[in-house]
C-alpha cells in the first residue's frame, strides 16, 4: 500500500479548500504568496535536479546507476557548474529563451518569434534541437521544422527538457500549457517527441492545483491521446506502480523490457544510447511516483534510472518543487542555491531570481485571460479539465533493419547502396584548415536529384544528421552525393546509416 505523506499539506490547505467549494466547481483559490513559492520551487527544483545528475549524464546507458554508486552533493556544486561548465544547464537556458520572447513580445508572440530566437541563439544544440535550428536557418518554418520527415530526431527528448516554462506559466490551466507547447514544441519535435514536452508541462500545471503526485500523473496523461505510443508507456508506468508501489527498479526493468526500442534517432538505433522521449519520460515518471513526495528520493531515482540522467532529475525536481513549493524543498538540497540565484544563466540575461518574477508575471496574465481573478488575494484560477491534443505519430511503417557501416570521406562525391524503404546517415562536415566552410551537396537516389542541402562545418549551424530519406519504394536503392562546391580545405565524413524496411525483420532461431 502506498504510504501517505502530510508534511506538505498545511502550505496549500487554503487553496485546496477554496478550490473544492461546490460540487464540480472549476474555481481554485490560491494566495499570491503560495503561487510565487510554487513557481520558485519549480525553477529551483530544476536547477537542483540538473546539477545533481550532471556527473552521470549518459554515462549509464540502458542500465540503472547502482545504489553503491555515490553521486556527490554539496553547497559548492551549483556554483562550480555555473562558472566552469555552464552548458550543463541547457535544460534551463533554453526554457529562458522562450520566456524572454514572451517578455519581449507578449503572450501572443507568434511561433516565428520563438523559432528565430532559438535558431540564432549562441548556445550549441544537439539532436532534434539542432535539426530544428538547421531547418529554420535553411528556410523551413514550424511545424515543418520538427516533423519527422524533415527531422530524424523528431522523437528525441529535446522539447521534453525545455517545456517546463509552459507549465509554470499556466497554473491549473493544463490546456493552455498544451497550446503553448503546440506553438513552440513543433519547432524541434513531433509525435512522441512533442508529447514528452506536452506531458511535462501538464505535470507542472497540475502541480499548482493538486496535492497528490500520483493523481497529477494520471490527470496530466489525459492531455495525451491514448492511442499514442507515448501515452501507452506512461499509462503502463502508472499501472505498474499501483500494483508494485515499493520497487522502482522493477518498474524500470519492465519499461526497459517492453519499450526501450528506439526507431528514429540515427545515433540511438541499434545502440544502448537512448535519447528517445518516451523512455526518458518514463524515468521522470518513475522518479515522481516512487519518490512519493520526497524530494531527495525523487531526484535520486530519476537520475539513477540512467540515460539522460541530468535532464530527467531536472524535470522531476522541477515538478515536485512546484507541488511542494520552494520553502518545502529540504535545506540539504537547497544548499548552494542562494549563491547562484542572482547569477544569469549562460547565454542569457536572466537569473533564477529574475525568472521567478517573469513566470509569476506571465502566470498572472494567463490566469486573467482565462477567466480567473488576479485583483485580490487569494487569486482565483479557472481550472481547466484536461483535453487531449491531436494524435501524431512519426516513423510509422518504418522498421530499423541494420546499421550499415559507410566510412565514407569525401569532398567531391560518394555513394552507397542499400535495400529497404529509407535510411538516415550519421556524420558531419569538418574543416581541415581551421577555416569554416559550407558544402552544397546534391543527393540523388536511383539517379534522380531529390535534395540539395548546405553542410556547414561550423558546429552551431551544422546539419546534425547530414542525409536521410524515408517513404521510398521497397527494394534496392543507390544513393549518390555530389558536392557542388568542392574544396581541399574541408571534407564530409559519413560513418554509418540506419536502414529501414516496411516490415520488421525478426530473427528466426
Secondary structure, DSSP 8 states (H G I E B T S, - for coil): ------TTHHHHHHHHHHHT-STT--EEEE-HHHHHHHHHHHHHHHHHHHHHHGGGTTTS-SS---TTS-----TTHHHHHHHH-GGGGHHHHHHHHHHHHHHHH-TT--HHHHHHHHHT-SS---HHHHHHHHHHHTT--TTTTTSTTT-TTTTBSHHHHT-HHHHHTSTT-HHHHHHHHHHHHTTT--THHHHHHHHHHHHHHHHTT-S-HHHHHHHHGGGS-TTSHHHHHHHHHHHHHHH-TT-HHHHHHHHHHHH----S-TTTTTSS---BHHHHHHHHHHHHHHHTT-HHHHHHHHHHT-SSTTHHHHHHHHHHHHHH-GGGS-HHHHTTHHHHHTSB-TTSS-BHHHHHHHHHHHHHHHHHHTT-B-SSSSEEEE-----------SSTT-EEEEEEEEEEEESSEEEEEEESSEEEEEEEEEESSSS--EEEEEEEETTEEEEEEEEESSGGG--SS-EEE-S--SSEEEEEEEESS--SSEEEEEEEEEEEESS------
